[in-house]
Amino acid sequence: AQRVTQPEKLLSVFKGAPVELKCNYSYSGSPELFWYVQYSRQRLQLLLRHISRESIKGFTADLNKGETSFHLKKPFAQEEDSAMYYCALSGGYQKVTFGTGTKLQVIP
Amino acid sequence: GAVVSQHPSWVICKSGTSVKIECRSLDFQATTMFWYRQFPKQSLMLMATSNEGSKATYEQGVEKDKFLINHASLTLSTLTVTSAHPEDSSFYICSADSPVGTDTQYFGPGTRLTVL
C-alpha cells in the first residue's frame, strides 16, 4: 500500500523566514513524488517533482529514501507563497496518493 | 476528517464499451468536485470541474462527449468514459472542495481503468 503523510495542517511563518513543509511517504517500490500547490481556491498546480530536481519559485524538495521523506523547503518565505500545498506519490500503474495538505500562511 | 471515495477502484473493460466511475463525499457536501487523469511519468491533469446542478467545465483538449460528467447531488459526481479505447487506460482521481470555511481539497483514492 502507498501512503503519504503531511503532519501539519497549518504552518504559519513570518515573511523572510525559512519554510519547510513536511511530507513522509510509505511505498515499497521506487516512488515518484510531487508537490502541488493551490492558491486561494484556484486550480491545483504542479509545483515540482523529484525527478526533475529543479527549483520552482524558490522551492526545492529532495527525496530522502532513507527517511522516506520529500520535504518542501524555501529559504525565505514570501507573502505570495501563502497557499495549500499537497504532497503526492505516484506508484505502480500511475496510482496517485495525496497527502491531506498543509496550509502555508506567510505573515507580513 | 472529510472522506472522498471512488468506485470502482479498478475496472477492466472491452474497447467500445462505456465505464462509469463514481466519486462520493462521504461525510460532507461538495458543491464542486474535480476530475483528474494521471498519465505515465507526468503530473496530474485536470480534466474538468464538476458543479452540482450545472454542466461541468471541461479543460481544453478534453472531449466532453467522451468524458461525461454528472454532478447530480451534493455528494456524488460521476465520470463516464464512453466508447472506451485502449488509450483511455489511465488512473482517474477525483477531489472535492472542502466544507465552507476551510481551504482543503479532499482527494479520492482513484480508479484505475484498463481498456482491452
Interface residues (C-beta under 8 A of the other chain):
Chain A: E32 F34 Y36 Q38 S40 R41 R43 L44 L46 R49 M84 Y86 A88 S90 Y93 Q94 K95 V96 T97 F98 T100 G101 K103
Chain B: G1 F34 Y36 Q38 F39 P40 K41 S43 L44 L46 T49 S90 F91 I93 S95 D97 D103 T104 Q105 Y106 F107 P109 G110 R112
